[in-house]
Amino acid sequence: MVIKEISSFLDYYGKIRKRTQKVIACIPEDRLEWRYRDGQFSFGDLIRHIAAIERYVYAEVVAGRPASYQGCGTELASGMHHVLKYLDRLHEESIDIFKQLSPEALQSKLLSPSAYPISCWKWLRALVEHEIHHRGQIYLYLGMLDIDTPPIFGMTSEELQEFGG
């Protein structure tokens, strides 16, 4: 996927975010900070991490500033309501930065936090991959707790098999 203009990317990324929000909605509030093992992300950490990485790494680098990620702990937002507001607020801030990208800017090179030169459009593509990766973790955690989740594209694999797919 080559990103040549920002509006098509923002439309695509918006759909990715809606699927992420759909699975986040399955998290019981009393399990928000549950961890399957000490030292691992909780659901809340994953949500805060998605938000903070998007805003303070991907958007900052796009804006020509150094990454300023400071973690994903409960000090950033605590409780489901506040965690979701944090996710939404940082996403809006990031989108405002991304909206400013011209076709020329999308083709320009950025320096990743590790000083690796990367095309801006590839950097944005990596943002999407990052979110999808962590959404997968949320699905896995919910499965570990035996909590039903929505199929990602409207049908389960079992339903698809019924149609001979």
N, C-alpha and C positions, 0 to 999 in steps of 0.2 A: 504494500500500500504506500504509494507516494502521495504526499500531501502537497498540493500545489496552491490551494487557496484555503483560507482559514474557515470560511463558513461551512464547507463540506466536512471538515474535520470536527468542528464544534457540533454539528448535527449528529455525526457518528458517535462522538464522545458522549453526547447527551443520552443517546440510547444505551451506551455502556453503563453510564451512571444509573439510569433507571433500573437496569437489571441488578445492579449492585444494591440499590435501595430496596428492591423487592425482596432480596434474600436477607438484608439487614432487618427488615420488618418482621422476620420470623424469630428473631432473637428474643427470648423472654427477658424482661427487665431484670428479674432476679438472677439471671445468668450472665449479665453484661460483663462482669469482671471475673467470670469463671475461667480457669486455666486447666488444661488437661494434664499439665505437669508444671512444677515450679520452674521459673525462668523462661517460660513460653508466653507469647502474646495471649491476652484475653480477647474476647469479642470487642470490648471497648478499646483495647490497645490497637486492634486491627483497624477499627473505624477511625480512631484518632490518627493512626499512622497513614492511612490512605489520604486523609485530609491534609495532614502536615507535610507529607512528602510532596503532594501535588503543589501546595502553595509555597512552601519554603525551600524546595529543591527545584522542581520543574519550572514553576512560574518565575522564581527569582533568577534562575539561569537564563530563561528566555528574555527577561527584562535587562539582562546584562549585569546582574549583581551576583555576588557569591551566595551559595546555598547557605541557609541559616536554620536548618533543621535542629530542633532541640529535644527530640524524643516524642513519646506518645503516651505519657503517663496520665493518671487521673487528675493531676494538677492543672491540666489543660481544659478538661471538661469532665464532670462527674455526673452520673445518672443519665438514663437514656435520653431524656428531653434535651439536656445540655450537650450531650455527645452529638446528637443529630443536628442541633443548631450549629455546633462547631463545624461539623462536616459541611453543612450547607453554606455557612458564612465563608469558610476558606475556599470552597468551590467557586462561589460567586466572585471572590477576589481574584482567583486564578483565571477565571473566564474573562474578566475585565482586562487582564494583562494579555491573554491570548488573542482577544478580539483585535488588538492593535497590530497584529502581525500582517505585514503585506506579503504578497507572493515572493518578493525579493528577499524579505527577511526570513521566510520559510526555507529558502535555499541557502542562506548564509550559514557559516560555521559558528558554533558556540564551543565553549570549553566546559566540559562536564566538571563536577566537583573534583574528580581525579585528574583534571587537566587534559583529558582526552578530547581532541577536536571531533565534533559531531555536527552534522547538518541539523538545523533547527527542526525540520520536519521529522527527522529520525528520532530526535529527542522527544517530540510529542508522541510519536508512535511508541516509544519506550514507556511513556507515562501510562498509556492504555494497557500495555502488557503488565505493568506493575499493578494496576488496579485489578485486572482480571486474575492475576496470581493470588492476591490477597482475598478476593471474592471466593476463589476456590477453597482457600483455607476456612472461610466462614461456612461454606457448604459442608466441608469435612467435619468441622467442630459440631455443627448442628446434627449431622449424621451420627456422630459419636454419642450425642445426647438423645438420640432417637426422636428428633424433632423433624417433622415433615417440612420439605422445602418445595418451592415451585420449580417446575421444569424450566430450564433456561430459555427455551424457544417455544414453549407452549405445549409440548408433548413429552411424555416420559419415553424411555427406550422401549418399555413394554407396550405402550400405546402405539408407537411407531411400528413395532413388529406386527401388531394386529392388522395394519394396513399393508403388510408385505414389504415394508421398507427396509 
